[in-house]
């Protein structure tokens, strides 16, 4: 249960420039994780996780594999921290008007100071025609207050998703931030393989190799919704998905042109009498919608109540 006021305001337009900058920072760090961590199904090895102080890669092997390194966005002190299992560490400040190019260079220096010999990928992924990270001096906004509110939403969403996750015993994803689209997500799987969509690239083919119902939150963008929202989708999309009911009343189906999204604007959760209860009702209704339309064995995948006697 969360009280009204616990979930902060985060109007997309008010932090748009900061969001675009931090999105690029996350891609730089996420691509480092992708290069160091062994492959996992559905690209789970590339994502970032909520930590007690911000967002983290978690431990990553480096060198000959005997050592571990962790990179964390410390959003309490607003620093990027590199720590290794042999006790070395390096960090630098996250500040306004420090461009993406400097972040890229500072991370490379921090890795060297920590004794981590890893190369950084200079190429943005699906972020338009902007410059490569080492040349990007356009994206330089860092509103610390907005970033803290963003992280607070991620923390609260992570807690709600942990509760949602506890009722399911089938294959399920971690709760993690995908730096591609900058959304915080969790997914459930039926256990059945899905047909490869015609023309799917290797990223998409791996991501949707099995039937999935995903839920999550994103801060908004100009291509989909210019406001923060919770979402769900079912892939492959079954017939009659959008005939299924959603909760609460503010939730609705949206045709994206590439499938259907269940959407619940963030502000409808933030201002609810009990935001977490409202959010869990949305996640559960979206799961029921997808699993009913796709014919999942819901009883088989549900956790049975603990026996106390």
N, C-alpha and C positions, 0 to 999 in steps of 0.2 A: 504494500500500500504506500502510495506517495501522496503528500498533501498538495493542494493547489499552491502554486508559487514555487514549488521545488524545481519545476522544469522551466528553464529560462527562455526569454524571447531571443529569436535569432532570425530576423528578417533577412531574406536573401540579398536584397539590394543593398542593405546597409553594410554588408561585409563581403560583397562580391569580389572585390579586388584582393582582399586578404585570402579568401577561399581559393581563388585561382593560384595565388602564390604558394599557399600551404599544400595545395593539391600537387604541385610540382615538387615540392620538398618531399612529400610522401612517395612520389614516383621514384625519385632518386634513391631513397633509402629502400623502397620496396624492390627495386631492380637489383640492389646489392644483395638483399635476402634471396632473390630468385637465383642469383649466380652462386651462392654459397650452400644453400640448403638442398638436400636430395629431393627429387621430384615427388610430388604427391598428386593423387587423383584430383581432377577438377581444379587444378592450379592452387590447391590449398597451401602449397609451400611458399607462395609469394606474398601472403597477406600480412597485415599488421594487427596487433592485439591491444586492447585496452589494458593499461597497467595502473598501478596505484598513483602514478605521477603523470601519466599522459598516454602515449602510444609507443609500443615496443615491437621490435622484430622477434623478441625472444632469443634464446641462445642459438648461435649459428656456428657450425664447424668452419675452421679456416686452416690454411697451411697444410700440414700433413694430417689434419683431422684430430690431432691430440688436444688442440685448444678450442675454446669457444669464445665468441665475441657477441655482444649484444649492443644494438644501437637503439637508443630511446629518445623520443621527443619528451623531454621533461617540461610539461606545461604548467608546473607550479613555479619553477624558477625561470622558465623560458630559455632553456638551453638544449642543445643537441649533445647527447652524451654517448661516448663509445667506451665500453668496459670489456675487459677480457678476463678469462678464467685464471690467468697467472698474475692478476692484480694490477695490470696497467690500465690506465684510463686517460681519456682526453675529452675535452668539451669546448663548445663555443656558444656564444649568445645568439638567441633568435630575436632580432630587432627589426623595427620598422625602417624602411628605406635601404635595406640590405638586399640587393638583387639576387635572383636565383643563381646567377653565375658565381657570386661570392659564396653562397651556400654550398654549391658543388665543389668549389675549390677548398673551402674550409673543411668539408667532410673528408676530402682526399688527404689533407694534412693531418686531421685527427686520426684517421686510420693508420697513417704512417707512424705517428707518435705512439700509437698503441701497439705497434708491431704487426699490424694486419696488412698483409700484401694482397690487396684485392683491387681490381679495376672497377671503376664506376662507368655504367652505361650512360652515354651523353644524349641519348635520343628519347624525347617525350613519346608517350604512347597514346594515340587517339586524342590529342589535345589541339588539333587544328594545324595550321601552317606556321606556328610560332618557331622561334629559333631553338637550336639545340641548347641543352642546359648550360654548357660552359660559356655560351654566348648570350644568354638570356639576361638582359639588363632591364627588360620591360616589366617583369613581375617582381615587385619589391615591397609590397604592402604587408605589414604584419601588425594588425590591431590585436594586442595581447588580450584585451577584455573579450573581444569576439571569439578569439581562439579558446579562451577558458570556457566560454559558454558552449561552444561547439563540443569541447571535451566533456563538459558536464552532461550534455545530451547523450553522448556516447556512453558514459558511465551508467546513466539511468536506463538507457536502452539495453545495455549489456545485462544489467540485473533483471530486467523484464524478460529478455530472451532466455536467461538461465532458468527462470521459472517455467517459461513455455517449453524449453528443451526437456525438462524433467519428466514430462508426461509421455515421452516417445522412446521406444527401445530399438527402433530400426536404425539403419545407417543414417548418420546426421553429420553435418559439418561443424567445425568450430564456430564460435562467434567472432567474426573478424572483419577488418576493414579492407576492402578491395581498392587498391590505389589506382586501378584503371578508371573506374567510374566514381571513385571516392564515396562509395556507399558501405554502410555497416550492415552485414548480412548474416543470416543463418538459414540452412537448408535441410529439408527432410527428403529421404529417398524411399521409393517403394521397394527397391531391390531388383527391379526389372530394367533391362537395357532399353535404350531408346534408339529409334532409327536415326542415322546421321542425316541432318537436313541437307537438301541439295544446295551445293555451292558453299557449304560451311567452311570457314577457314580452320586451321588447326587449333586455335584458341577456343573457338566456339564449339568445335566438334568434341574436344576434351571436356569442356565445361558442362555440356549437355549430353554426355554419353549414356546417362541413366535418367529415368523418370525422376523429376524433382519438383518440389514445392518450396519456393524460397520466400522468406519474409525479411524485412529490414527497414532501414531508414537512410535517406540521403538528404543533403542540405539544399538541393535544388540546383538547377543550371538553366541556361537559355535554350537548350535543345529539347528538354522534356517538360519540366515544371519549374517555373521561376519562383518557387516557394519550397520550404522544407516539407517533407511528407514521409509517412510510413507507407510501405508498399508490399505487395505479394504478387507472384506470378506462378503459373504451373506450366511446366514444359516436359514433353510436347503439350501444347494446349489442347485439352479435350473439347469435344463438341459440347455445347450448352454450358460452358463454364460461366458465361456472363448471365445465365439464367439463375445462378445460385445466389442466395441472399448473403449480404454482408452486414456486420455490426461494427460500430454503432450506425445511427442514421446518416451521419456525415460521410461515411465510407461509400465509395462508388467505383464502378468499373470504368476504365478508360481504355479506348482503342488507341494504341500507340502507332498503328500502321505496321507494326511488326509483332503483333500479339496484344493480349489484354493484360492490363495491370489493375489490381485492386489498390485503390489509393485512399489514404486517410490523411488530410492535411495535418501537419504537426501542431498547428495552433488549436485544432479541435481536441487534441490530446492535452496539450499544455494547460488549457483553460477548463478542463473537465473537473468535476468534483473530486474524482479519484483518477488521476492520469494513468497510473499503472493498470488499474482494473479495466479502464477504457481501452488501453492498448492491447492487453491480453485478450479482450473480447474480439478485437479486430484480428489479431493473429489467429485465434482459434476459428473464427468464422471463415477466414481466408483458407485455412487448412481444410476445414470441412468442405468448403466449396470445391477446392481442387481435388481432394481425395474422393469425394462423391462423384464428381463428373468423370474422373479418370478411373474409377472402379478399384481403388486401393483396398486392401484388406486392413481396414482401420483397427479392428479388434486385435489382430495379430501384432500390429505395430504399437499398440498402446501398453503403457506400463500398468501392471496390476497393483492395486493397493497393497502396502506392506501388511503382512500378517503379524499381529502383536501377541497372539497366543498360539 
